[in-house]
């Protein structure tokens, strides 16, 4: 057994021999460390950029997401003060708005499912990145963590892009407002060029949702964005869990031997 393991170890490249485990401790959430088995010790390359999921822990990921999205939210109100635009002035809390937002999520999820199932190389690259980079982190997140992440993105990003930017530019040129808002929205999600393009299309759809009710309502795209992100997180986590990982393969090899 030891000679066989030594042979397998010799066959692995220097990147594969990086540490297989990361100890994650979430202060205040659990008293014992959580050991995460990562999908791969390799850094993942997407569109020429190098990503390494080993460098992230659950607590750092959640904190980073909260800081980033919170900064967008704060920037919206600071800039709104300067420009004389209140970012939530078109936010109307109503059951009708929430219902329309939920229904509006369906086309977005159908698009997500279609891109998930296609064999196109560019789409598969996005799926593999999400699974290998976000999967290990999302796998350790609880349901409340995922809800919190989705709420942060759905609320903070909509307040900035459609609550402030779109509303401000619309006062000068509605067409230009739609173009600028969603180009910026796509660039903010530029994991790959294709992903940025798809995000821009989703941004166009979210902007159109503003006028879905009797009067412009930011709540509709907020709800749609939040629910879409939450379901997407669940699907990425499911995809990660269903794929064989290094630990599973090692266990199978030991069993066979």
Secondary structure as the mmCIF struct_conf table of DSSP 4:
data_model
#
loop_
_struct_conf.conf_type_id
_struct_conf.id
_struct_conf.beg_label_comp_id
_struct_conf.beg_label_asym_id
_struct_conf.beg_label_seq_id
_struct_conf.end_label_comp_id
_struct_conf.end_label_asym_id
_struct_conf.end_label_seq_id
HELX_RH_AL_P HELX_RH_AL_P1 UNK A 2 UNK A 11
BEND BEND1 UNK A 12 UNK A 12
TURN_TY1_P TURN_TY1_P1 UNK A 14 UNK A 17
BEND BEND2 UNK A 18 UNK A 18
BEND BEND3 UNK A 20 UNK A 20
STRN STRN1 UNK A 21 UNK A 24
TURN_TY1_P TURN_TY1_P2 UNK A 27 UNK A 29
BEND BEND4 UNK A 31 UNK A 32
STRN STRN2 UNK A 34 UNK A 37
BEND BEND5 UNK A 39 UNK A 39
BEND BEND6 UNK A 41 UNK A 42
HELX_LH_PP_P HELX_LH_PP_P1 UNK A 43 UNK A 43
STRN STRN3 UNK A 44 UNK A 46
TURN_TY1_P TURN_TY1_P3 UNK A 47 UNK A 48
STRN STRN4 UNK A 49 UNK A 51
HELX_RH_3T_P HELX_RH_3T_P1 UNK A 53 UNK A 55
HELX_RH_AL_P HELX_RH_AL_P2 UNK A 58 UNK A 83
TURN_TY1_P TURN_TY1_P4 UNK A 84 UNK A 84
TURN_TY1_P TURN_TY1_P5 UNK A 87 UNK A 90
HELX_RH_AL_P HELX_RH_AL_P3 UNK A 95 UNK A 117
HELX_RH_AL_P HELX_RH_AL_P4 UNK A 121 UNK A 129
HELX_RH_PI_P HELX_RH_PI_P1 UNK A 130 UNK A 134
HELX_RH_AL_P HELX_RH_AL_P5 UNK A 135 UNK A 140
HELX_RH_AL_P HELX_RH_AL_P6 UNK A 143 UNK A 152
HELX_RH_PI_P HELX_RH_PI_P2 UNK A 153 UNK A 157
HELX_RH_AL_P HELX_RH_AL_P7 UNK A 158 UNK A 158
HELX_RH_PI_P HELX_RH_PI_P3 UNK A 159 UNK A 165
HELX_RH_AL_P HELX_RH_AL_P8 UNK A 166 UNK A 170
TURN_TY1_P TURN_TY1_P6 UNK A 171 UNK A 172
HELX_RH_AL_P HELX_RH_AL_P9 UNK A 174 UNK A 187
TURN_TY1_P TURN_TY1_P7 UNK A 188 UNK A 189
BEND BEND7 UNK A 191 UNK A 192
HELX_RH_AL_P HELX_RH_AL_P10 UNK A 193 UNK A 209
TURN_TY1_P TURN_TY1_P8 UNK A 210 UNK A 211
BEND BEND8 UNK A 212 UNK A 215
HELX_RH_AL_P HELX_RH_AL_P11 UNK A 218 UNK A 242
BEND BEND9 UNK A 243 UNK A 243
HELX_RH_AL_P HELX_RH_AL_P12 UNK A 246 UNK A 256
#
